[in-house]
Amino acid sequence: MSLQGIRIGYCLCGSFCTFEKSFSAAERLVGMGAQLIPVMSYNSAELSTRFGTNEHNIARFERITGRPVIKTIVDAEPIGPKKMCDIMVIAPCTANTLAKLALGITDTPVTMAVKSHLRNGLPVVVAVSTNDALAGCAKNIGALHNYRNYYFVPYRQDDTENKPNSIVADFELIPQTIELALMGRQIQPLIL
């Protein structure tokens, strides 16, 4: 598979425990020839956690993509009008962001990037990561599954014993999901 020259808006939201997987996926995409435009939600850009400081995460993301991270709504807004991306990826996508996308709320750099991108009728790939997926967030996941131009990275429950409502996307399948989404197809099977 080659993603040579494909322009990907690559968004990070605050599921910090999956950042390592997301950074690895971003590195693979760059290795496949994709050009990544990095976008971070306010929380992912401003909070330091046990999974790394915000400064470290921003620096690593910029090193992988070779571009400055978009961290404001103002900087995310031109993505659509300037036709900067062929496809948008949100990896990880939290329950909070899923709900905002399902309801059309645009109050973070990521939601603005997606809204701006969707004005061009182009695909958005969602790599969900939330402890609430099979509870309060389920309706938002269901809504996005039914919206045009949204494609999901296959996901599974990640800890049925201790977190029975939690699901996490298989970040290894991001490239294949992108390839099919660019053709207007949802990768299958969706639930692993």
C-alpha positions as CSV (number, residue, x, y, z in Angstrom):
1,M,0.0,0.0,0.0
2,S,1.2,3.5,-0.8
3,L,-0.1,6.7,0.5
4,Q,2.4,8.7,-1.5
5,G,1.4,12.4,-1.6
6,I,-1.8,11.9,0.3
7,R,-2.4,14.9,2.6
8,I,-3.7,13.8,6.0
9,G,-5.0,16.0,8.7
10,Y,-3.9,14.0,11.7
11,C,-5.7,14.9,14.9
12,L,-4.9,14.0,18.5
13,C,-7.5,14.2,21.3
14,G,-7.0,13.6,25.0
15,S,-6.9,9.8,25.3
16,F,-3.3,10.1,26.5
17,C,-2.9,6.3,27.1
18,T,-3.1,5.8,23.4
19,F,-0.6,8.5,22.3
20,E,2.2,6.1,21.8
21,K,0.1,4.0,19.4
22,S,-1.0,7.1,17.6
23,F,2.5,8.4,17.2
24,S,3.6,5.0,15.9
25,A,0.7,5.1,13.4
26,A,1.7,8.6,12.3
27,E,5.3,7.5,11.7
28,R,4.0,4.6,9.6
29,L,1.9,6.9,7.5
30,V,4.9,9.3,6.9
31,G,6.9,6.2,6.0
32,M,4.3,5.3,3.4
33,G,4.7,8.8,1.7
34,A,1.8,10.6,3.3
35,Q,2.1,14.3,4.3
36,L,0.6,14.9,7.8
37,I,-0.8,18.1,9.0
38,P,-0.8,17.8,12.9
39,V,-3.8,19.1,14.9
40,M,-4.2,18.8,18.7
41,S,-7.3,19.4,20.8
42,Y,-6.9,21.9,23.6
43,N,-6.5,19.1,26.3
44,S,-4.0,17.1,24.3
45,A,-1.9,20.2,23.7
46,E,-2.1,21.7,27.1
47,L,-2.2,18.8,29.7
48,S,0.8,16.9,31.0
49,T,0.0,13.4,32.3
50,R,1.8,10.3,33.4
51,F,2.0,9.4,29.7
52,G,4.2,12.5,28.9
53,T,4.4,16.2,29.2
54,N,2.5,18.4,26.8
55,E,5.8,19.9,25.6
56,H,7.2,16.4,24.8
57,N,4.0,15.3,23.0
58,I,4.0,18.5,20.9
59,A,7.7,18.2,20.1
60,R,7.3,14.6,19.1
61,F,4.3,15.2,16.9
62,E,6.1,18.1,15.2
63,R,9.2,15.9,14.7
64,I,7.1,13.1,13.1
65,T,5.2,15.4,10.8
66,G,7.8,18.0,10.1
67,R,5.2,20.8,10.7
68,P,4.1,23.0,13.6
69,V,1.0,21.6,15.4
70,I,-2.3,23.4,14.9
71,K,-3.5,24.2,18.4
72,T,-6.2,26.8,17.9
73,I,-9.6,27.1,16.3
74,V,-8.3,30.1,14.3
75,D,-5.5,28.1,12.8
76,A,-7.7,25.0,12.1
77,E,-10.4,27.0,10.3
78,P,-8.5,27.4,6.9
79,I,-8.1,23.6,6.5
80,G,-11.3,23.4,4.4
81,P,-11.3,26.6,2.5
82,K,-7.7,26.1,1.5
83,K,-8.3,22.4,0.7
84,M,-5.3,21.4,2.8
85,C,-6.2,17.7,3.3
86,D,-7.4,14.8,1.3
87,I,-8.6,13.0,4.4
88,M,-8.8,13.7,8.1
89,V,-7.8,11.2,10.9
90,I,-8.7,11.5,14.5
91,A,-6.5,9.1,16.5
92,P,-7.3,8.9,19.3
93,C,-10.9,10.2,19.2
94,T,-12.4,10.6,22.7
95,A,-16.0,10.3,23.8
96,N,-16.0,14.1,24.3
97,T,-15.0,14.7,20.7
98,L,-17.3,12.0,19.4
99,A,-20.2,13.7,21.1
100,K,-19.2,17.1,19.7
101,L,-18.9,15.8,16.2
102,A,-22.3,14.0,16.4
103,L,-24.0,17.2,17.6
104,G,-22.1,19.6,15.3
105,I,-20.3,21.4,18.1
106,T,-17.2,23.2,17.0
107,D,-15.3,24.5,20.0
108,T,-11.8,22.9,19.8
109,P,-9.1,22.9,17.1
110,V,-10.0,19.2,16.3
111,T,-13.7,19.8,15.9
112,M,-13.0,22.9,13.8
113,A,-10.5,21.0,11.6
114,V,-13.1,18.3,11.0
115,K,-15.9,20.7,10.3
116,S,-13.8,22.7,8.0
117,H,-12.6,19.6,6.1
118,L,-16.1,18.1,5.8
119,R,-17.3,21.2,3.9
120,N,-15.4,19.7,0.9
121,G,-17.2,16.4,1.2
122,L,-14.0,14.5,2.0
123,P,-13.6,11.5,4.4
124,V,-12.9,11.5,8.1
125,V,-11.3,8.5,9.8
126,V,-12.2,8.0,13.5
127,A,-10.0,5.8,15.8
128,V,-12.1,5.8,18.9
129,S,-10.6,5.4,22.4
130,T,-13.0,5.8,25.3
131,N,-14.0,4.1,28.5
132,D,-17.6,5.1,27.9
133,A,-18.1,3.6,24.4
134,L,-20.7,1.0,25.3
135,A,-22.5,3.3,27.7
136,G,-23.3,7.0,27.4
137,C,-21.2,7.4,24.3
138,A,-22.7,4.6,22.3
139,K,-25.4,6.8,20.8
140,N,-22.8,9.2,19.4
141,I,-20.7,6.4,17.9
142,G,-23.9,5.1,16.3
143,A,-24.8,8.5,15.0
144,L,-21.4,9.0,13.4
145,H,-21.6,5.5,11.8
146,N,-24.7,6.8,10.0
147,Y,-23.2,10.1,8.9
148,R,-21.8,10.5,5.4
149,N,-18.0,10.7,5.1
150,Y,-17.2,9.2,8.5
151,Y,-15.2,5.9,8.6
152,F,-14.1,4.0,11.7
153,V,-10.9,2.2,12.4
154,P,-11.9,-1.3,13.6
155,Y,-12.2,-1.4,17.4
156,R,-12.6,-3.9,20.3
157,Q,-13.2,-4.0,24.0
158,D,-9.9,-3.5,25.6
159,D,-10.5,-4.7,29.1
160,T,-13.8,-6.6,29.6
161,E,-13.1,-7.5,33.2
162,N,-12.2,-4.0,34.6
163,K,-13.7,-1.7,32.0
164,P,-16.6,-3.4,30.3
165,N,-17.8,-0.3,28.5
166,S,-14.4,0.6,27.1
167,I,-13.3,0.3,23.4
168,V,-10.1,1.1,21.6
169,A,-9.4,1.2,17.9
170,D,-6.7,-1.0,16.5
171,F,-4.2,1.7,15.5
172,E,-2.3,-0.8,13.4
173,L,-5.3,-0.7,10.9
174,I,-5.2,3.1,10.4
175,P,-3.4,2.9,7.0
176,Q,-5.9,0.2,5.6
177,T,-8.8,2.3,6.9
178,I,-7.5,5.4,5.2
179,E,-7.0,3.5,1.9
180,L,-10.6,2.2,1.8
181,A,-12.1,5.5,3.1
182,L,-10.4,7.3,0.2
183,M,-12.4,5.0,-2.0
184,G,-15.6,5.6,0.0
185,R,-15.6,2.2,1.7
186,Q,-15.7,1.2,5.4
187,I,-13.0,-1.4,6.3
188,Q,-14.5,-4.7,7.6
189,P,-14.8,-6.3,10.0
190,L,-15.5,-3.2,12.0
191,I,-15.8,-4.9,15.4
192,L,-12.8,-7.1,16.2
